[in-house]
Amino acid sequence: MFRDTRPRGLRIPTHRETAEEWGEQIAALREAPRGWVFLLGRLASDGYLCHLDLNYHLDGELVAVVQTSRPVPAGHRVGSLTTPQSQLSTFLANSDRLDLRTEIAPLDGPPTPGQVLLHGVPVPVEVHRSHGCRSAVIPRLPSQPGYVIVTAAAEHWATATDLALRPPAAF
């Protein structure tokens, strides 16, 4: 018999509560295709919410991740930084596209020029590729400090790179 040792009173915030705690705009698909659903993930560093992930799924399969990140305030003991390469490796591991024994997915070559749409405006990016998936970073956002990394399977790249910044109330 197994005993549940999880702390009692542990409460997971809703998407809306997480978005309100974030307090700034969040990158999301401009228009999610029919059947795509998302889960909102969060990562804090030293108690400061610094990354939000919109993990998009289609028929139970992870097809895209849009991560909005912001720098931790000065004076924090622990910093946090994600890159297109780290996000791509995480995506590959979570989408079962890699052998479980593979620790880091090697890139399929150097990054190539590409673009991501933000509110319909093309933003030049460097596209990283590995195992049929792609990842790119928008290094600066027009309205707030931080950056966005988008990662998706190649067959969903065009959809996943048409982004918009949404207010917390949209979640």
C-alpha positions in Angstrom: 0.0 0.0 0.0 1.3 3.5 -0.9 0.8 6.5 1.3 0.2 9.9 -0.2 2.9 12.1 1.3 2.1 15.3 -0.7 1.6 18.3 1.4 -2.1 19.0 2.2 -3.4 22.3 1.0 -1.2 22.3 -2.1 -3.2 24.4 -4.6 -2.3 24.8 -8.3 -3.3 28.2 -9.7 -5.7 28.4 -12.5 -4.6 29.8 -15.9 -6.3 33.1 -15.1 -4.6 33.4 -11.7 -1.2 32.6 -13.3 -1.8 35.2 -16.0 -2.9 37.8 -13.4 0.2 37.1 -11.3 2.3 37.6 -14.5 0.6 41.0 -14.9 1.9 41.6 -18.4 1.0 40.6 -21.9 1.5 36.9 -22.8 2.5 35.6 -26.2 0.0 33.2 -27.8 -1.1 32.0 -31.2 -2.9 34.7 -33.0 -5.6 32.2 -33.9 -5.4 28.6 -32.7 -6.7 26.0 -35.2 -9.7 23.9 -34.4 -8.9 21.1 -32.0 -5.8 22.8 -30.6 -5.9 23.2 -26.8 -3.3 24.7 -24.5 -2.0 24.3 -21.0 -0.4 27.2 -19.3 2.8 26.3 -17.5 4.8 28.5 -15.2 8.4 28.6 -14.0 9.6 30.8 -11.1 13.1 31.6 -10.0 13.7 32.5 -6.4 9.9 33.1 -6.0 9.7 35.4 -9.1 7.5 34.2 -12.0 9.9 34.5 -15.0 8.6 32.1 -17.7 5.1 31.2 -19.0 4.7 28.4 -21.4 1.6 27.9 -23.6 1.8 24.2 -24.5 -0.4 23.5 -27.4 -1.8 20.0 -28.0 -3.7 18.4 -30.8 -5.4 15.1 -30.2 -3.2 14.6 -27.1 0.1 15.3 -28.9 2.3 18.3 -28.0 2.6 20.3 -31.3 3.9 23.7 -30.2 5.2 25.7 -27.2 5.1 29.5 -27.0 7.1 30.7 -24.1 7.0 34.3 -22.8 10.0 35.2 -20.6 11.2 38.2 -18.6 14.4 39.0 -16.8 14.5 38.4 -13.0 14.9 41.6 -11.0 18.3 42.7 -10.0 19.4 41.3 -6.6 17.7 37.9 -7.1 20.0 35.0 -6.1 19.1 32.9 -9.0 18.8 34.0 -12.6 16.9 32.2 -15.4 17.5 32.0 -19.1 16.1 29.8 -21.8 17.3 29.5 -25.3 15.9 28.2 -28.6 18.2 25.2 -28.2 17.1 24.4 -24.7 13.5 24.9 -25.5 13.9 22.6 -28.6 15.5 19.9 -26.5 12.7 20.1 -23.9 10.0 20.1 -26.7 11.6 17.0 -28.3 11.7 15.1 -25.0 8.2 16.0 -24.1 6.7 15.2 -27.5 8.2 11.7 -27.6 10.2 12.5 -30.8 13.5 11.5 -29.3 14.8 8.2 -28.0 14.6 8.4 -24.2 18.4 7.7 -24.0 19.2 11.0 -25.8 20.0 13.7 -23.3 20.4 16.7 -25.7 19.1 16.8 -29.2 21.8 17.8 -31.6 20.9 20.6 -34.1 20.5 19.7 -37.7 23.1 22.4 -38.6 23.6 26.1 -38.0 20.5 28.3 -37.5 18.9 29.7 -40.7 17.2 33.0 -41.3 13.4 33.0 -40.9 10.5 35.0 -39.5 7.9 35.0 -36.9 4.7 37.1 -37.2 3.8 39.3 -34.2 0.4 40.9 -34.6 0.9 40.2 -38.3 4.2 42.0 -38.6 7.2 39.9 -39.7 10.0 39.7 -37.1 13.3 38.4 -38.4 14.6 35.4 -36.4 17.2 32.6 -36.5 15.5 29.2 -36.8 17.1 26.2 -35.0 16.2 22.7 -36.3 16.4 19.3 -34.8 14.5 16.0 -35.5 11.8 17.5 -37.6 11.1 20.4 -35.1 12.0 24.1 -35.1 12.6 26.8 -32.5 13.2 30.6 -32.7 13.4 33.5 -30.4 11.9 37.0 -30.7 14.6 38.7 -28.6 12.7 41.9 -27.7 9.1 42.7 -27.2 7.6 46.0 -28.2 5.7 46.7 -25.0 7.5 45.1 -22.1 10.9 43.7 -21.1 11.5 40.1 -22.1 11.5 37.7 -25.1 9.4 35.0 -26.7 10.6 31.5 -27.8 8.4 29.6 -30.1 9.0 25.8 -30.8 6.9 23.5 -32.9 6.9 20.4 -35.1 7.9 21.4 -38.7 4.4 20.6 -40.0 2.9 23.1 -37.6 5.6 25.8 -37.9 3.5 28.3 -40.0 0.6 28.2 -37.5 2.8 28.3 -34.4 4.8 31.4 -35.6 1.7 33.6 -36.1 1.6 35.2 -32.6 0.0 38.0 -30.7 0.5 39.4 -27.3 -2.6 39.0 -25.1 -3.5 40.7 -21.8 -3.9 38.5 -18.7 -7.7 38.8 -18.9 -7.6 36.8 -22.1 -6.8 33.7 -20.1 
